[in-house]
Amino acid sequence: MGVGAVAETAGAAWDMTGSCEVEGFAPVTSGEYSSVRVGGKFRPTKGVTVRADARANRTAIVDAARRLYSERGPEIPFSAVAEEAGVGVGTLYRHFPTQQDLVIGIVEWLRDEIHTVCERWRPRMETDPADAWPRFVADMVGMRVAAFMPRLIEGIDVLELVPTLKDTRRGALIEIEHILGIAQDAGLVDPSVSAEEFQMGLAVVSRPLPAATKVLVPDVGDWLVDVFVRGLRPR
């Protein structure tokens, strides 16, 4: 087995378990992999990072799952998610062995997206909150959380995931609290509004609407969000 094959084998095991053991190989360095032999077994060194292609595959799977679950609900088989993502079923199961794992992966994606949006608008919020606040809200709506999350968690034991989801969600709420605090200090949002209330309220008013509604009132979605934002103003 060549160096590349050894690294590939180690990478697969690392992706699945967070550690890897491959019998009988000496120290190897290949690309992002660096390893030593400990007790006759191949182990990654402390500095091992996830391969670029593994990160790309994980992102593709999460994106595909969000699209499919928002359109067709939780009955979508993993094989369809893998096909949509352009990866093999084995690759999907390596990253997400169960639907619960996939839900956690999507919640983690959401946390990271919220972090990105907050980082993007924080400097502008500090200098021109009146202009930045509605733009920040528009970016939050653009995540389309209400389009996929309710359908994604159908058919799974949500209570089993509560501890993990709460920890992950708390990280996102901390990010929102900072932006919300700036808006409150600027007189744009009532001081009584919490980050959790803001996030949940925004998810409710930005839910996908029936196709007929969009035909009859094309801009009703934007109007609902605007009404919600105006309703947050100090009383």
BAVOPA-813248 format. One record per residue (C-alpha): residue number from 0; chain; x, y, z; residue in one letter. Coordinates in Angstrom, 2 decimals. Layout:
# BAVOPA-813248
<site k="NUM" c="A" xx="X" yy="Y" zz="Z" r="A"/>
...
END
This chain:
# BAVOPA-813248
<site k="0" c="A" xx="0.00" yy="0.00" zz="0.00" r="M"/>
<site k="1" c="A" xx="1.46" yy="3.38" zz="-1.02" r="G"/>
<site k="2" c="A" xx="1.64" yy="6.53" zz="1.05" r="V"/>
<site k="3" c="A" xx="-1.46" yy="7.99" zz="-0.59" r="G"/>
<site k="4" c="A" xx="-3.48" yy="4.86" zz="0.13" r="A"/>
<site k="5" c="A" xx="-2.35" yy="4.83" zz="3.74" r="V"/>
<site k="6" c="A" xx="-3.40" yy="8.45" zz="4.15" r="A"/>
<site k="7" c="A" xx="-6.74" yy="7.74" zz="2.47" r="E"/>
<site k="8" c="A" xx="-7.41" yy="4.80" zz="4.79" r="T"/>
<site k="9" c="A" xx="-6.49" yy="6.85" zz="7.82" r="A"/>
<site k="10" c="A" xx="-8.61" yy="9.72" zz="6.60" r="G"/>
<site k="11" c="A" xx="-11.69" yy="7.53" zz="6.27" r="A"/>
<site k="12" c="A" xx="-11.29" yy="6.23" zz="9.81" r="A"/>
<site k="13" c="A" xx="-10.62" yy="9.71" zz="11.15" r="W"/>
<site k="14" c="A" xx="-13.77" yy="11.04" zz="9.46" r="D"/>
<site k="15" c="A" xx="-15.86" yy="8.32" zz="11.09" r="M"/>
<site k="16" c="A" xx="-14.54" yy="8.17" zz="14.62" r="T"/>
<site k="17" c="A" xx="-12.28" yy="11.11" zz="15.32" r="G"/>
<site k="18" c="A" xx="-9.30" yy="8.75" zz="15.60" r="S"/>
<site k="19" c="A" xx="-7.77" yy="6.07" zz="13.44" r="C"/>
<site k="20" c="A" xx="-5.70" yy="2.94" zz="13.66" r="E"/>
<site k="21" c="A" xx="-4.08" yy="1.21" zz="10.71" r="V"/>
<site k="22" c="A" xx="-1.91" yy="-1.75" zz="11.57" r="E"/>
<site k="23" c="A" xx="1.74" yy="-2.00" zz="10.64" r="G"/>
<site k="24" c="A" xx="2.74" yy="1.27" zz="9.02" r="F"/>
<site k="25" c="A" xx="5.63" yy="3.59" zz="9.76" r="A"/>
<site k="26" c="A" xx="5.31" yy="7.38" zz="10.09" r="P"/>
<site k="27" c="A" xx="3.63" yy="8.97" zz="7.09" r="V"/>
<site k="28" c="A" xx="3.13" yy="12.53" zz="5.95" r="T"/>
<site k="29" c="A" xx="0.88" yy="13.17" zz="2.95" r="S"/>
<site k="30" c="A" xx="-0.94" yy="16.42" zz="2.18" r="G"/>
<site k="31" c="A" xx="-2.81" yy="17.44" zz="5.31" r="E"/>
<site k="32" c="A" xx="-2.08" yy="14.14" zz="7.02" r="Y"/>
<site k="33" c="A" xx="0.78" yy="13.59" zz="9.43" r="S"/>
<site k="34" c="A" xx="1.07" yy="10.38" zz="11.42" r="S"/>
<site k="35" c="A" xx="3.19" yy="8.34" zz="13.79" r="V"/>
<site k="36" c="A" xx="3.17" yy="4.69" zz="14.73" r="R"/>
<site k="37" c="A" xx="2.21" yy="4.17" zz="18.36" r="V"/>
<site k="38" c="A" xx="2.20" yy="0.67" zz="19.80" r="G"/>
<site k="39" c="A" xx="2.44" yy="-0.83" zz="16.33" r="G"/>
<site k="40" c="A" xx="-0.59" yy="1.10" zz="15.13" r="K"/>
<site k="41" c="A" xx="-0.88" yy="4.02" zz="12.74" r="F"/>
<site k="42" c="A" xx="-2.32" yy="7.11" zz="14.44" r="R"/>
<site k="43" c="A" xx="-2.72" yy="10.73" zz="13.28" r="P"/>
<site k="44" c="A" xx="-0.66" yy="13.31" zz="15.10" r="T"/>
<site k="45" c="A" xx="-2.28" yy="16.04" zz="17.15" r="K"/>
<site k="46" c="A" xx="-2.20" yy="18.52" zz="14.27" r="G"/>
<site k="47" c="A" xx="-4.30" yy="16.45" zz="11.84" r="V"/>
<site k="48" c="A" xx="-7.00" yy="18.46" zz="10.10" r="T"/>
<site k="49" c="A" xx="-9.99" yy="17.36" zz="8.07" r="V"/>
<site k="50" c="A" xx="-9.17" yy="17.02" zz="4.38" r="R"/>
<site k="51" c="A" xx="-10.39" yy="19.71" zz="2.02" r="A"/>
<site k="52" c="A" xx="-12.41" yy="17.19" zz="0.00" r="D"/>
<site k="53" c="A" xx="-14.01" yy="15.83" zz="3.17" r="A"/>
<site k="54" c="A" xx="-15.07" yy="19.34" zz="4.17" r="R"/>
<site k="55" c="A" xx="-16.44" yy="19.94" zz="0.68" r="A"/>
<site k="56" c="A" xx="-18.40" yy="16.68" zz="0.79" r="N"/>
<site k="57" c="A" xx="-19.88" yy="17.51" zz="4.18" r="R"/>
<site k="58" c="A" xx="-20.96" yy="20.95" zz="2.96" r="T"/>
<site k="59" c="A" xx="-22.50" yy="19.47" zz="-0.19" r="A"/>
<site k="60" c="A" xx="-24.46" yy="16.92" zz="1.86" r="I"/>
<site k="61" c="A" xx="-25.84" yy="19.54" zz="4.23" r="V"/>
<site k="62" c="A" xx="-26.82" yy="21.83" zz="1.34" r="D"/>
<site k="63" c="A" xx="-28.53" yy="18.96" zz="-0.48" r="A"/>
<site k="64" c="A" xx="-30.39" yy="17.86" zz="2.64" r="A"/>
<site k="65" c="A" xx="-31.69" yy="21.37" zz="3.26" r="R"/>
<site k="66" c="A" xx="-32.99" yy="21.63" zz="-0.30" r="R"/>
<site k="67" c="A" xx="-34.61" yy="18.20" zz="-0.39" r="L"/>
<site k="68" c="A" xx="-36.13" yy="18.26" zz="3.08" r="Y"/>
<site k="69" c="A" xx="-37.62" yy="21.71" zz="2.47" r="S"/>
<site k="70" c="A" xx="-39.22" yy="20.47" zz="-0.76" r="E"/>
<site k="71" c="A" xx="-40.23" yy="16.90" zz="0.10" r="R"/>
<site k="72" c="A" xx="-40.00" yy="16.38" zz="3.85" r="G"/>
<site k="73" c="A" xx="-38.18" yy="13.81" zz="6.00" r="P"/>
<site k="74" c="A" xx="-39.23" yy="10.79" zz="3.94" r="E"/>
<site k="75" c="A" xx="-36.32" yy="11.47" zz="1.58" r="I"/>
<site k="76" c="A" xx="-33.94" yy="8.46" zz="1.66" r="P"/>
<site k="77" c="A" xx="-30.26" yy="9.00" zz="2.27" r="F"/>
<site k="78" c="A" xx="-29.57" yy="7.69" zz="-1.24" r="S"/>
<site k="79" c="A" xx="-31.48" yy="10.66" zz="-2.69" r="A"/>
<site k="80" c="A" xx="-29.55" yy="13.10" zz="-0.51" r="V"/>
<site k="81" c="A" xx="-26.27" yy="11.52" zz="-1.62" r="A"/>
<site k="82" c="A" xx="-27.27" yy="11.75" zz="-5.28" r="E"/>
<site k="83" c="A" xx="-28.30" yy="15.40" zz="-4.90" r="E"/>
<site k="84" c="A" xx="-25.00" yy="16.14" zz="-3.17" r="A"/>
<site k="85" c="A" xx="-22.96" yy="14.32" zz="-5.82" r="G"/>
<site k="86" c="A" xx="-21.35" yy="11.92" zz="-3.34" r="V"/>
<site k="87" c="A" xx="-21.54" yy="8.20" zz="-2.69" r="G"/>
<site k="88" c="A" xx="-23.94" yy="6.81" zz="-0.10" r="V"/>
<site k="89" c="A" xx="-20.95" yy="5.52" zz="1.88" r="G"/>
<site k="90" c="A" xx="-19.54" yy="9.03" zz="2.06" r="T"/>
<site k="91" c="A" xx="-22.85" yy="10.34" zz="3.37" r="L"/>
<site k="92" c="A" xx="-23.05" yy="7.66" zz="6.07" r="Y"/>
<site k="93" c="A" xx="-19.45" yy="8.33" zz="7.03" r="R"/>
<site k="94" c="A" xx="-20.34" yy="11.93" zz="7.84" r="H"/>
<site k="95" c="A" xx="-23.91" yy="11.36" zz="9.07" r="F"/>
<site k="96" c="A" xx="-24.67" yy="7.78" zz="10.19" r="P"/>
<site k="97" c="A" xx="-28.27" yy="8.65" zz="11.18" r="T"/>
<site k="98" c="A" xx="-30.90" yy="11.28" zz="10.45" r="Q"/>
<site k="99" c="A" xx="-30.31" yy="12.65" zz="13.94" r="Q"/>
<site k="100" c="A" xx="-26.67" yy="13.22" zz="13.01" r="D"/>
<site k="101" c="A" xx="-27.79" yy="15.01" zz="9.86" r="L"/>
<site k="102" c="A" xx="-30.11" yy="17.25" zz="11.88" r="V"/>
<site k="103" c="A" xx="-27.20" yy="18.16" zz="14.15" r="I"/>
<site k="104" c="A" xx="-25.05" yy="18.84" zz="11.09" r="G"/>
<site k="105" c="A" xx="-27.66" yy="21.22" zz="9.68" r="I"/>
<site k="106" c="A" xx="-28.06" yy="23.00" zz="13.02" r="V"/>
<site k="107" c="A" xx="-24.29" yy="23.42" zz="13.14" r="E"/>
<site k="108" c="A" xx="-24.41" yy="24.82" zz="9.59" r="W"/>
<site k="109" c="A" xx="-27.09" yy="27.26" zz="10.76" r="L"/>
<site k="110" c="A" xx="-24.97" yy="28.33" zz="13.72" r="R"/>
<site k="111" c="A" xx="-22.02" yy="28.98" zz="11.40" r="D"/>
<site k="112" c="A" xx="-24.18" yy="30.92" zz="8.94" r="E"/>
<site k="113" c="A" xx="-25.55" yy="33.09" zz="11.73" r="I"/>
<site k="114" c="A" xx="-21.98" yy="33.74" zz="12.86" r="H"/>
<site k="115" c="A" xx="-21.05" yy="34.79" zz="9.31" r="T"/>
<site k="116" c="A" xx="-24.04" yy="37.13" zz="8.97" r="V"/>
<site k="117" c="A" xx="-23.41" yy="38.70" zz="12.38" r="C"/>
<site k="118" c="A" xx="-19.73" yy="39.21" zz="11.60" r="E"/>
<site k="119" c="A" xx="-20.66" yy="40.78" zz="8.26" r="R"/>
<site k="120" c="A" xx="-23.04" yy="43.35" zz="9.75" r="W"/>
<site k="121" c="A" xx="-21.51" yy="44.03" zz="13.18" r="R"/>
<site k="122" c="A" xx="-19.13" yy="46.81" zz="11.98" r="P"/>
<site k="123" c="A" xx="-21.92" yy="48.53" zz="10.04" r="R"/>
<site k="124" c="A" xx="-24.32" yy="48.16" zz="12.97" r="M"/>
<site k="125" c="A" xx="-21.82" yy="49.99" zz="15.15" r="E"/>
<site k="126" c="A" xx="-21.50" yy="52.92" zz="12.73" r="T"/>
<site k="127" c="A" xx="-24.93" yy="53.16" zz="11.05" r="D"/>
<site k="128" c="A" xx="-27.45" yy="50.91" zz="12.84" r="P"/>
<site k="129" c="A" xx="-30.52" yy="52.45" zz="11.18" r="A"/>
<site k="130" c="A" xx="-29.25" yy="51.41" zz="7.75" r="D"/>
<site k="131" c="A" xx="-27.65" yy="48.10" zz="8.76" r="A"/>
<site k="132" c="A" xx="-30.46" yy="46.66" zz="10.91" r="W"/>
<site k="133" c="A" xx="-32.99" yy="45.95" zz="8.10" r="P"/>
<site k="134" c="A" xx="-30.18" yy="44.56" zz="5.94" r="R"/>
<site k="135" c="A" xx="-29.10" yy="42.25" zz="8.74" r="F"/>
<site k="136" c="A" xx="-32.69" yy="41.04" zz="9.10" r="V"/>
<site k="137" c="A" xx="-32.89" yy="40.43" zz="5.34" r="A"/>
<site k="138" c="A" xx="-29.77" yy="38.25" zz="5.52" r="D"/>
<site k="139" c="A" xx="-31.27" yy="36.28" zz="8.39" r="M"/>
<site k="140" c="A" xx="-34.44" yy="35.69" zz="6.38" r="V"/>
<site k="141" c="A" xx="-32.30" yy="34.59" zz="3.44" r="G"/>
<site k="142" c="A" xx="-31.19" yy="31.48" zz="5.35" r="M"/>
<site k="143" c="A" xx="-34.74" yy="30.13" zz="4.86" r="R"/>
<site k="144" c="A" xx="-34.65" yy="28.27" zz="8.17" r="V"/>
<site k="145" c="A" xx="-38.42" yy="27.92" zz="8.29" r="A"/>
<site k="146" c="A" xx="-38.39" yy="26.22" zz="4.89" r="A"/>
<site k="147" c="A" xx="-36.46" yy="23.15" zz="5.99" r="F"/>
<site k="148" c="A" xx="-36.10" yy="22.85" zz="9.77" r="M"/>
<site k="149" c="A" xx="-39.72" yy="21.97" zz="10.72" r="P"/>
<site k="150" c="A" xx="-39.86" yy="19.23" zz="8.08" r="R"/>
<site k="151" c="A" xx="-36.38" yy="17.98" zz="8.84" r="L"/>
<site k="152" c="A" xx="-37.17" yy="17.11" zz="12.45" r="I"/>
<site k="153" c="A" xx="-40.38" yy="15.24" zz="11.61" r="E"/>
<site k="154" c="A" xx="-40.15" yy="11.57" zz="12.44" r="G"/>
<site k="155" c="A" xx="-37.13" yy="11.75" zz="14.75" r="I"/>
<site k="156" c="A" xx="-36.84" yy="11.77" zz="18.53" r="D"/>
<site k="157" c="A" xx="-36.27" yy="15.47" zz="19.08" r="V"/>
<site k="158" c="A" xx="-36.10" yy="15.04" zz="22.86" r="L"/>
<site k="159" c="A" xx="-33.07" yy="12.81" zz="22.40" r="E"/>
<site k="160" c="A" xx="-31.31" yy="15.64" zz="20.58" r="L"/>
<site k="161" c="A" xx="-32.33" yy="18.45" zz="22.92" r="V"/>
<site k="162" c="A" xx="-29.03" yy="18.66" zz="24.88" r="P"/>
<site k="163" c="A" xx="-26.93" yy="18.86" zz="21.70" r="T"/>
<site k="164" c="A" xx="-29.32" yy="21.20" zz="19.91" r="L"/>
<site k="165" c="A" xx="-29.55" yy="23.52" zz="22.90" r="K"/>
<site k="166" c="A" xx="-25.77" yy="23.84" zz="23.17" r="D"/>
<site k="167" c="A" xx="-25.39" yy="24.51" zz="19.45" r="T"/>
<site k="168" c="A" xx="-28.32" yy="26.92" zz="19.34" r="R"/>
<site k="169" c="A" xx="-27.01" yy="28.82" zz="22.33" r="R"/>
<site k="170" c="A" xx="-23.89" yy="29.70" zz="20.38" r="G"/>
<site k="171" c="A" xx="-26.04" yy="31.20" zz="17.63" r="A"/>
<site k="172" c="A" xx="-28.17" yy="33.15" zz="20.11" r="L"/>
<site k="173" c="A" xx="-25.07" yy="34.72" zz="21.65" r="I"/>
<site k="174" c="A" xx="-24.13" yy="36.05" zz="18.21" r="E"/>
<site k="175" c="A" xx="-27.63" yy="37.46" zz="17.69" r="I"/>
<site k="176" c="A" xx="-27.71" yy="39.01" zz="21.17" r="E"/>
<site k="177" c="A" xx="-24.78" yy="41.26" zz="20.30" r="H"/>
<site k="178" c="A" xx="-26.41" yy="42.61" zz="17.13" r="I"/>
<site k="179" c="A" xx="-29.79" yy="42.90" zz="18.84" r="L"/>
<site k="180" c="A" xx="-28.20" yy="44.82" zz="21.71" r="G"/>
<site k="181" c="A" xx="-26.78" yy="47.39" zz="19.29" r="I"/>
<site k="182" c="A" xx="-30.21" yy="47.78" zz="17.68" r="A"/>
<site k="183" c="A" xx="-31.80" yy="48.23" zz="21.11" r="Q"/>
<site k="184" c="A" xx="-29.24" yy="50.84" zz="22.14" r="D"/>
<site k="185" c="A" xx="-29.99" yy="52.69" zz="18.89" r="A"/>
<site k="186" c="A" xx="-33.71" yy="52.74" zz="19.66" r="G"/>
<site k="187" c="A" xx="-34.61" yy="50.37" zz="16.82" r="L"/>
<site k="188" c="A" xx="-35.80" yy="47.46" zz="18.97" r="V"/>
<site k="189" c="A" xx="-37.66" yy="47.36" zz="22.28" r="D"/>
<site k="190" c="A" xx="-35.32" yy="46.46" zz="25.18" r="P"/>
<site k="191" c="A" xx="-37.65" yy="43.65" zz="26.26" r="S"/>
<site k="192" c="A" xx="-37.09" yy="41.62" zz="23.07" r="V"/>
<site k="193" c="A" xx="-34.74" yy="38.65" zz="23.58" r="S"/>
<site k="194" c="A" xx="-32.53" yy="37.05" zz="20.95" r="A"/>
<site k="195" c="A" xx="-34.61" yy="33.87" zz="21.17" r="E"/>
<site k="196" c="A" xx="-37.86" yy="35.78" zz="20.61" r="E"/>
<site k="197" c="A" xx="-36.33" yy="37.60" zz="17.65" r="F"/>
<site k="198" c="A" xx="-35.08" yy="34.39" zz="16.02" r="Q"/>
<site k="199" c="A" xx="-38.29" yy="32.43" zz="16.57" r="M"/>
<site k="200" c="A" xx="-40.51" yy="35.30" zz="15.48" r="G"/>
<site k="201" c="A" xx="-38.49" yy="35.82" zz="12.32" r="L"/>
<site k="202" c="A" xx="-38.70" yy="32.11" zz="11.52" r="A"/>
<site k="203" c="A" xx="-42.49" yy="32.18" zz="11.87" r="V"/>
<site k="204" c="A" xx="-43.13" yy="35.22" zz="9.66" r="V"/>
<site k="205" c="A" xx="-40.68" yy="34.02" zz="6.99" r="S"/>
<site k="206" c="A" xx="-42.26" yy="30.58" zz="6.56" r="R"/>
<site k="207" c="A" xx="-42.84" yy="29.46" zz="2.96" r="P"/>
<site k="208" c="A" xx="-46.26" yy="30.55" zz="1.73" r="L"/>
<site k="209" c="A" xx="-48.64" yy="28.62" zz="-0.54" r="P"/>
<site k="210" c="A" xx="-48.02" yy="29.16" zz="-4.23" r="A"/>
<site k="211" c="A" xx="-51.48" yy="30.72" zz="-4.68" r="A"/>
<site k="212" c="A" xx="-50.68" yy="33.34" zz="-2.05" r="T"/>
<site k="213" c="A" xx="-47.55" yy="34.37" zz="-3.90" r="K"/>
<site k="214" c="A" xx="-49.57" yy="34.76" zz="-7.09" r="V"/>
<site k="215" c="A" xx="-52.32" yy="36.82" zz="-5.47" r="L"/>
<site k="216" c="A" xx="-49.99" yy="38.98" zz="-3.35" r="V"/>
<site k="217" c="A" xx="-46.45" yy="38.63" zz="-4.77" r="P"/>
<site k="218" c="A" xx="-44.73" yy="40.70" zz="-2.08" r="D"/>
<site k="219" c="A" xx="-46.66" yy="39.44" zz="0.93" r="V"/>
<site k="220" c="A" xx="-43.62" yy="37.61" zz="2.34" r="G"/>
<site k="221" c="A" xx="-41.53" yy="40.77" zz="2.43" r="D"/>
<site k="222" c="A" xx="-44.50" yy="42.65" zz="3.87" r="W"/>
<site k="223" c="A" xx="-44.86" yy="40.17" zz="6.73" r="L"/>
<site k="224" c="A" xx="-41.18" yy="40.49" zz="7.61" r="V"/>
<site k="225" c="A" xx="-41.45" yy="44.28" zz="7.47" r="D"/>
<site k="226" c="A" xx="-44.47" yy="44.23" zz="9.80" r="V"/>
<site k="227" c="A" xx="-42.54" yy="42.01" zz="12.20" r="F"/>
<site k="228" c="A" xx="-39.51" yy="44.32" zz="12.21" r="V"/>
<site k="229" c="A" xx="-41.67" yy="47.40" zz="12.79" r="R"/>
<site k="230" c="A" xx="-43.40" yy="45.56" zz="15.61" r="G"/>
<site k="231" c="A" xx="-40.05" yy="45.18" zz="17.38" r="L"/>
<site k="232" c="A" xx="-39.67" yy="48.94" zz="17.82" r="R"/>
<site k="233" c="A" xx="-39.81" yy="50.42" zz="21.32" r="P"/>
<site k="234" c="A" xx="-43.34" yy="50.67" zz="22.66" r="R"/>
END
